[in-house]
Amino acid sequence: VQLQASGGGLVQPGGSLRLSCAASGITVSSSSMAWYRQAPGKQRELVATIRLSGNIDYADSVRGRFTISRDNAKNAVNLQMDSLNPEDTAVYYCNAKRAFTSQNFWGQGTLVTVSS
């Protein structure tokens, strides 16, 4: 299984970025997919998840600003991030949990820096 995250970069406060996680070896429509992030000196935290059922949850800190979605045609999961602020600066990781198993997979991470 490979999860290839892309779309990170430097953006000014108030700006937007769109992260994408392309999956191979696992079908995103048959998995629970999530984005996590880890800021310098902090623990990794859950940002958003889209479950097998389609239910979606967000961390309180990003609700209303971030949107997670699946692109089944591309076997990918996306994270649209709007109204970014410096506190969103972190390495963002894609995560996949294969349905009805304990198998859990991580991507390599993509760096998002919000700074003027």
DRENDO-1510 file (C-alpha; in Angstrom, 1 decimal, always signed):
<recs>
REC; n; res; u; v; w
REC; 1; VAL; +0.0; +0.0; +0.0 .
REC; 2; GLN; +1.2; +3.5; -0.9 .
REC; 3; LEU; -0.3; +6.8; +0.0 .
REC; 4; GLN; +1.3; +9.7; -1.9 .
REC; 5; ALA; +0.4; +13.1; -0.4 .
REC; 6; SER; +0.9; +16.3; -2.4 .
REC; 7; GLY; -0.2; +19.9; -2.5 .
REC; 8; GLY; +1.7; +21.3; +0.4 .
REC; 9; GLY; +3.6; +24.6; +0.2 .
REC; 10; LEU; +3.9; +28.1; +1.5 .
REC; 11; VAL; +0.8; +30.2; +1.7 .
REC; 12; GLN; -0.1; +33.5; +3.3 .
REC; 13; PRO; -2.6; +33.8; +6.1 .
REC; 14; GLY; -6.1; +33.7; +4.8 .
REC; 15; GLY; -5.1; +31.7; +1.8 .
REC; 16; SER; -6.1; +28.3; +0.6 .
REC; 17; LEU; -4.4; +25.0; -0.3 .
REC; 18; ARG; -5.7; +21.7; -1.6 .
REC; 19; LEU; -3.9; +18.5; -0.5 .
REC; 20; SER; -4.4; +15.3; -2.3 .
REC; 21; CYS; -3.5; +11.7; -1.3 .
REC; 22; ALA; -3.3; +9.3; -4.1 .
REC; 23; ALA; -3.7; +5.7; -3.0 .
REC; 24; SER; -2.4; +2.5; -4.5 .
REC; 25; GLY; -2.9; -1.0; -3.1 .
REC; 26; ILE; -6.0; +0.0; -1.3 .
REC; 27; THR; -9.3; +1.3; -2.4 .
REC; 28; VAL; -10.3; +4.6; -0.8 .
REC; 29; SER; -14.0; +3.9; -1.3 .
REC; 30; SER; -13.6; +0.7; +0.8 .
REC; 31; SER; -11.6; +2.4; +3.5 .
REC; 32; SER; -11.8; +5.0; +6.2 .
REC; 33; MET; -9.5; +7.8; +5.1 .
REC; 34; ALA; -8.2; +10.6; +7.2 .
REC; 35; TRP; -5.8; +13.5; +7.3 .
REC; 36; TYR; -3.6; +14.1; +10.4 .
REC; 37; ARG; -1.0; +16.8; +11.0 .
REC; 38; GLN; +2.0; +17.3; +13.2 .
REC; 39; ALA; +3.3; +20.7; +14.1 .
REC; 40; PRO; +6.9; +21.2; +15.3 .
REC; 41; GLY; +7.2; +20.1; +18.9 .
REC; 42; LYS; +3.6; +18.8; +19.1 .
REC; 43; GLN; +1.9; +15.5; +18.8 .
REC; 44; ARG; +0.2; +14.3; +15.7 .
REC; 45; GLU; -3.4; +15.2; +15.7 .
REC; 46; LEU; -6.5; +14.2; +13.7 .
REC; 47; VAL; -7.6; +16.9; +11.3 .
REC; 48; ALA; -10.5; +15.2; +9.3 .
REC; 49; THR; -11.8; +11.8; +8.6 .
REC; 50; ILE; -14.2; +10.3; +6.1 .
REC; 51; ARG; -15.5; +6.9; +7.1 .
REC; 52; LEU; -16.5; +4.0; +5.0 .
REC; 53; SER; -20.1; +5.0; +5.6 .
REC; 54; GLY; -19.4; +8.5; +4.3 .
REC; 55; ASN; -19.7; +10.1; +7.7 .
REC; 56; ILE; -17.2; +13.0; +8.1 .
REC; 57; ASP; -15.7; +14.5; +11.2 .
REC; 58; TYR; -13.4; +17.5; +11.7 .
REC; 59; ALA; -11.2; +18.7; +14.5 .
REC; 60; ASP; -12.8; +21.7; +16.2 .
REC; 61; SER; -9.9; +23.9; +15.1 .
REC; 62; VAL; -10.5; +23.3; +11.4 .
REC; 63; ARG; -14.3; +22.8; +11.2 .
REC; 64; GLY; -15.9; +25.3; +8.8 .
REC; 65; ARG; -12.5; +25.9; +7.1 .
REC; 66; PHE; -11.4; +22.5; +5.8 .
REC; 67; THR; -13.3; +20.1; +3.7 .
REC; 68; ILE; -12.3; +16.4; +3.2 .
REC; 69; SER; -13.6; +14.5; +0.2 .
REC; 70; ARG; -13.0; +11.3; -1.7 .
REC; 71; ASP; -12.4; +11.0; -5.4 .
REC; 72; ASN; -13.2; +7.4; -6.2 .
REC; 73; ALA; -12.4; +7.8; -9.9 .
REC; 74; LYS; -8.8; +8.8; -9.0 .
REC; 75; ASN; -8.7; +6.6; -5.8 .
REC; 76; ALA; -7.7; +9.6; -3.8 .
REC; 77; VAL; -8.7; +11.7; -0.9 .
REC; 78; ASN; -8.5; +15.4; -0.8 .
REC; 79; LEU; -8.4; +18.1; +1.8 .
REC; 80; GLN; -9.4; +21.6; +0.8 .
REC; 81; MET; -8.0; +24.1; +3.3 .
REC; 82; ASP; -9.4; +27.6; +3.3 .
REC; 83; SER; -8.8; +30.6; +5.6 .
REC; 84; LEU; -5.5; +29.2; +6.6 .
REC; 85; ASN; -3.7; +30.7; +9.6 .
REC; 86; PRO; -0.2; +30.3; +11.1 .
REC; 87; GLU; -1.5; +27.7; +13.6 .
REC; 88; ASP; -2.2; +25.4; +10.6 .
REC; 89; THR; +1.5; +25.1; +9.8 .
REC; 90; ALA; +2.4; +21.5; +10.1 .
REC; 91; VAL; +3.3; +18.3; +8.2 .
REC; 92; TYR; +0.1; +16.8; +6.9 .
REC; 93; TYR; -0.2; +13.0; +6.7 .
REC; 94; CYS; -2.7; +10.9; +4.9 .
REC; 95; ASN; -4.0; +7.8; +6.7 .
REC; 96; ALA; -6.0; +4.8; +5.5 .
REC; 97; LYS; -7.7; +2.1; +7.5 .
REC; 98; ARG; -8.8; -0.9; +5.5 .
REC; 99; ALA; -12.4; -1.8; +6.3 .
REC; 100; PHE; -13.1; -4.6; +8.7 .
REC; 101; THR; -9.4; -5.1; +9.4 .
REC; 102; SER; -6.9; -3.6; +11.8 .
REC; 103; GLN; -4.6; -2.6; +8.9 .
REC; 104; ASN; -3.6; +1.0; +9.1 .
REC; 105; PHE; -1.4; +2.8; +6.6 .
REC; 106; TRP; +0.4; +6.2; +6.5 .
REC; 107; GLY; +1.6; +8.4; +3.7 .
REC; 108; GLN; +5.0; +10.3; +3.8 .
REC; 109; GLY; +3.6; +13.7; +4.7 .
REC; 110; THR; +3.4; +17.1; +3.0 .
REC; 111; LEU; +4.5; +20.3; +4.6 .
REC; 112; VAL; +2.1; +23.2; +4.9 .
REC; 113; THR; +3.6; +26.5; +6.0 .
REC; 114; VAL; +1.3; +29.5; +6.6 .
REC; 115; SER; +3.3; +32.7; +6.9 .
REC; 116; SER; +3.4; +36.2; +5.6 .
</recs>
